[in-house]
Amino acid sequence: MDLSYTPEEEEFRARLRDWLATTLPGLPPKPSPDDWPGRRAYDLGWQRRLHDAGYADVHWDASPTLRLIFLEETEQAGAPYVGANFVGLLHAGPTIAAEGTPEQRERWLPPILRGEEVWCQGFSEPEAGSDLAALRTRARRDGDTYVVTGSKIWTSHAEVADWCELLVRTDPHAPKHRGITWLAMPMDAPGITVRPLRTLAGSAEFAEVFLDEVCVPVENRVGDENDGWRVTMVTLSFERGTAFAGEVVACRRVLAELAVEARKNGRWDDPALRRRLGRLGAEFRALWRLAQWNVSAAEASGGVPGTGGSVFKLRYSHARQELYDAAAEVLGADCLDLDRPWTLDRLSSLSYTIAAGTSQIQHTIVAERILGLPKGR
Amino acid sequence: MRFRLTEDQRALRDGVRELLGRRFDREALWGAVAGGDGVGGADRGREGPAGGPPRLDRALWRTLGDAGFFALRLPEADGGVGLGLPEAVLAFEEAGRALLPGPLLATHLAAGAVPGAATGETVVAAVDGMLVEWLAEADVVRGDATGAVPLHSLDPLTPLHRLPARQPGRDPVAALLTAAEQLGTAARVCELAAQHARAREQFGRPVGAFQAVAHLCAGMLVRTETARAAVYAAAVTADPVDIAAARLLADEAAVHGARDCLQVHGGMGFTWESEVHLHLKRAWVRTHRTGGVTESEEILAAALMAGEA
């Protein structure tokens, strides 16, 4: 068991740290959360800088350990989040890299890496959430095009996306996992209507997307017709891998700030509160070690994210909600004030046990795939 | 960074598991519970909690000594095995899994300081907070045990004495190795629960097919694996704050895990002859060792205040 990094890894860290120190002060001011074109430009600009400095493909080609160092250092330095590039870099891109033709990789991957095109995700539907394979959006083959009709939901960045990684049903008669196809849909195609969805935090973080006879060229299909479920699973395992590791660093920073605040307002003298924060300290220390453990396991298995991702996601999402509940205790009545720090974060954190596979789905994955319990309904 | 077991560490873990499986099997466990040698099998459980304090199996103790369990971290120049905390953590995790009885921790910590401890010839007990484990069976007692009175210990395999006043704490290594034993308990009860959930049928299918049961088991695994990462990392860094975190998570994984394991076993889990209660009782005893919840939380809180989140 070795927690130290190799000289090459330390050199990568040092170079990245230097680059962040010189680059971050030159960034434009952050756009307001409601300014979607502004957010798109900001996020793409950040990706462009990463690209020009040689960090564009850290999520794809770097070893899991270098990726972890990247997440740790960028978070510690307060660098921008992946933002509008999330689906391109962490879903659609890896899927195309793994399953696309040479022409498809050439067409779609460089613009993602250079920060030129934004992708969104058209997976979930009003009637297909945890049971994603129950999706109903229909694609009818008409010569060289698929004609797509249906609706998608929880689509982040739909208003400003160039492409949508879309799951459609191409064979309504096949068993539900076998009639699905993966398409890249241009978001400027006629027949697409985007309606923003307001979250309980008050902001429009994602949208509903309505598709009415939208034409998608057959050449935009990645993988075979009706093989989209398998193609998609490549994507989802990326999402559950180390995607949240950087956020543990963010949580540790918030926790340190909470301690300072509690000291300032006197609540630190309450042993129950102080110990509650101490326990959270243990929690995030352990989560960071778990991320390192999972990364080392992925390294040993050739980079394939394992079921350790589900264990991590379950524990992390719960811990982060606990963190903001503790923040509310530190703030007292001020936790009801939306203008105070952490109030909005507390609201946002309510999605963590739901998004990217609910805690209930994750528990089922752990029970069936790690503990070998029988499948049940 | 290679945060996983090395080949040698795997071999050591497997070796300890094999040794304990051979030398302290279920028969031996129930024999020890019944309060005497050779009483197991059909008689198991008849004795109940009134069977008197358990005796230490000195032959087993010598076997552990010969295998290097106590001398594990002692330098080779001093006749030890010359290994480090990570290896000791793996050995104690196995001891926890197997419900191995005896003052393992006190004797291990005495190796090199108390003659005969390293080889298992001398059985060493130690004062720990308000309690002393295995006082009556020990050849040497470390710390001031004046005024110690026997408790009617709830764990049939850990005799306890209580002191009139709390004694100051021991080194963080004791807390870490306790965490390692708790980790072993957590992993074992998770396995037992999953085994039972796969085998036991109700309503025409294994109870593990019901999500209410499956999710209890999954929760046990999540707590175990999170604790494992914390315990192994603390073994590498030997940092007192890391150790406090490890202890906190391992105590929780063991106690909560044993409770859930009992629940998964249903009525069988409430019987004396089920192994489950032995794990829960042992886990409870260990939570009272120095470096428990309150202490660890305060250590972590102080670290937060010092800016070391």
Boltz contact constraints between the chains, C-beta under 6 A:
constraints:
  - contact:
      token1: [A, 1]
      token2: [B, 3]
      max_distance: 6.0
  - contact:
      token1: [A, 1]
      token2: [B, 86]
      max_distance: 6.0
  - contact:
      token1: [A, 1]
      token2: [B, 232]
      max_distance: 6.0
  - contact:
      token1: [A, 1]
      token2: [B, 236]
      max_distance: 6.0
  - contact:
      token1: [A, 2]
      token2: [B, 2]
      max_distance: 6.0
  - contact:
      token1: [A, 3]
      token2: [B, 3]
      max_distance: 6.0
  - contact:
      token1: [A, 3]
      token2: [B, 236]
      max_distance: 6.0
  - contact:
      token1: [A, 5]
      token2: [B, 1]
      max_distance: 6.0
  - contact:
      token1: [A, 65]
      token2: [B, 1]
      max_distance: 6.0
  - contact:
      token1: [A, 252]
      token2: [B, 309]
      max_distance: 6.0
  - contact:
      token1: [A, 255]
      token2: [B, 309]
      max_distance: 6.0
  - contact:
      token1: [A, 256]
      token2: [B, 309]
      max_distance: 6.0
  - contact:
      token1: [A, 259]
      token2: [B, 304]
      max_distance: 6.0
  - contact:
      token1: [A, 259]
      token2: [B, 305]
      max_distance: 6.0
  - contact:
      token1: [A, 274]
      token2: [B, 301]
      max_distance: 6.0
  - contact:
      token1: [A, 275]
      token2: [B, 297]
      max_distance: 6.0
  - contact:
      token1: [A, 277]
      token2: [B, 301]
      max_distance: 6.0
  - contact:
      token1: [A, 277]
      token2: [B, 304]
      max_distance: 6.0
  - contact:
      token1: [A, 278]
      token2: [B, 297]
      max_distance: 6.0
  - contact:
      token1: [A, 278]
      token2: [B, 300]
      max_distance: 6.0
  - contact:
      token1: [A, 278]
      token2: [B, 301]
      max_distance: 6.0
  - contact:
      token1: [A, 279]
      token2: [B, 297]
      max_distance: 6.0
  - contact:
      token1: [A, 281]
      token2: [B, 300]
      max_distance: 6.0
  - contact:
      token1: [A, 281]
      token2: [B, 304]
      max_distance: 6.0
  - contact:
      token1: [A, 282]
      token2: [B, 245]
      max_distance: 6.0
  - contact:
      token1: [A, 282]
      token2: [B, 248]
      max_distance: 6.0
  - contact:
      token1: [A, 282]
      token2: [B, 249]
      max_distance: 6.0
  - contact:
      token1: [A, 282]
      token2: [B, 300]
      max_distance: 6.0
  - contact:
      token1: [A, 285]
      token2: [B, 245]
      max_distance: 6.0
  - contact:
      token1: [A, 286]
      token2: [B, 226]
      max_distance: 6.0
  - contact:
      token1: [A, 286]
      token2: [B, 229]
      max_distance: 6.0
  - contact:
      token1: [A, 286]
      token2: [B, 230]
      max_distance: 6.0
  - contact:
      token1: [A, 286]
      token2: [B, 245]
      max_distance: 6.0
  - contact:
      token1: [A, 286]
      token2: [B, 249]
      max_distance: 6.0
  - contact:
      token1: [A, 289]
      token2: [B, 229]
      max_distance: 6.0
  - contact:
      token1: [A, 289]
      token2: [B, 230]
      max_distance: 6.0
  - contact:
      token1: [A, 289]
      token2: [B, 233]
      max_distance: 6.0
  - contact:
      token1: [A, 290]
      token2: [B, 226]
      max_distance: 6.0
  - contact:
      token1: [A, 290]
      token2: [B, 229]
      max_distance: 6.0
  - contact:
      token1: [A, 292]
      token2: [B, 3]
      max_distance: 6.0
  - contact:
      token1: [A, 293]
      token2: [B, 3]
      max_distance: 6.0
  - contact:
      token1: [A, 293]
      token2: [B, 229]
      max_distance: 6.0
  - contact:
      token1: [A, 296]
      token2: [B, 2]
      max_distance: 6.0
  - contact:
      token1: [A, 296]
      token2: [B, 3]
      max_distance: 6.0
  - contact:
      token1: [A, 296]
      token2: [B, 4]
      max_distance: 6.0
  - contact:
      token1: [A, 311]
      token2: [B, 222]
      max_distance: 6.0
  - contact:
      token1: [A, 311]
      token2: [B, 225]
      max_distance: 6.0
  - contact:
      token1: [A, 314]
      token2: [B, 222]
      max_distance: 6.0
  - contact:
      token1: [A, 315]
      token2: [B, 222]
      max_distance: 6.0
  - contact:
      token1: [A, 315]
      token2: [B, 226]
      max_distance: 6.0
  - contact:
      token1: [A, 363]
      token2: [B, 215]
      max_distance: 6.0
  - contact:
      token1: [A, 363]
      token2: [B, 218]
      max_distance: 6.0
  - contact:
      token1: [A, 366]
      token2: [B, 218]
      max_distance: 6.0
  - contact:
      token1: [A, 366]
      token2: [B, 221]
      max_distance: 6.0
  - contact:
      token1: [A, 367]
      token2: [B, 214]
      max_distance: 6.0
  - contact:
      token1: [A, 367]
      token2: [B, 217]
      max_distance: 6.0
  - contact:
      token1: [A, 367]
      token2: [B, 218]
      max_distance: 6.0
  - contact:
      token1: [A, 370]
      token2: [B, 221]
      max_distance: 6.0
  - contact:
      token1: [A, 371]
      token2: [B, 194]
      max_distance: 6.0
  - contact:
      token1: [A, 371]
      token2: [B, 217]
      max_distance: 6.0
  - contact:
      token1: [A, 373]
      token2: [B, 197]
      max_distance: 6.0
  - contact:
      token1: [A, 373]
      token2: [B, 208]
      max_distance: 6.0
  - contact:
      token1: [A, 373]
      token2: [B, 214]
      max_distance: 6.0
  - contact:
      token1: [A, 374]
      token2: [B, 206]
      max_distance: 6.0
  - contact:
      token1: [A, 374]
      token2: [B, 208]
      max_distance: 6.0
  - contact:
      token1: [A, 374]
      token2: [B, 209]
      max_distance: 6.0
  - contact:
      token1: [A, 376]
      token2: [B, 209]
      max_distance: 6.0
  - contact:
      token1: [A, 376]
      token2: [B, 210]
      max_distance: 6.0
